[in-house]
Amino acid sequence: MNQLVHFQSVTDSAAAAPATSVPRTNDPVRTMAGILEVATAEFAAKGLSGARIDEIAAATRTSKRMIYYYFGSKEGLYLAVLEESYRRMRSIEAELHLEDLAPEAALRRLVEFTFDHHQSNEDYIRLVMTENMHRGVYLAQSKSIQELNVPAIQAIRKLYDRGVQQGTFRAGLDPIDIHASISALTFFNVSNQHTFGLIFKDDSPSASANASRRDNITEMVVRFVRA
């Protein structure tokens, strides 16, 4: 896993090639980015036990030996995929500039971003679901995952405290609970879409339905926090 230290600043563009045709390269950073991109789809679709290193190697035009060199093991690659998925989300969150907005506007932007991110990143949702099935044992091994999530809670704490001071938000709420409420509402919309859609005969919501759901979730969170 020590090879991962050099990979923390890999940009999304380095992993932009299609998962089925990642070119072989002598650039280690680009090679690792390509492996992570393909592995993300593989683990999201099949879980840790079902994913195959052979298929990842074939899709990236590399070898199992090279994958193990960079990531140590199948489990090491899986953990690296989890870390990169969280890193991408948190890095985008950091660009929202919530501190530049009034507290309620900042909260709305955060909820809308979270909804949009989950809606367009089903692999991320599947990976989180998979790790929950493993009771978080692999994520617990991560040296960086806690550090990645600290800024997310700090951002909520700061905007919430500003809102309380200005009389916009009611006092006595826990920023982690606010974060959990946002995650629960936006996560369910993707994680349970197939079963929910099948039961209620709405397996393919329209763009307008999704937009309405987004607005409703945002309003629920704001009303929960509002003074």
Protein Blocks (a to p, Z undefined) as FASTA:
>chain_A
ZZmmmmmmpcfklmmpcfklcccdfbfklmmmmmmmmmmmmmmmnojmlpcfklmmmmno
pafklmmmmnopamlmmmmmmmmmmmmmmmmmmmnommlpcfklmmmmmmmmmmmmmmmm
mmlmmmmmmmmmnnommmmmpmklmmmmmmmmmmmmmmmmmmmmnomacghiafklmmmm
mmmmmmmmmmmmmmmmmmnopabccfklmmmmmmmmmmmmmmmmpZZ
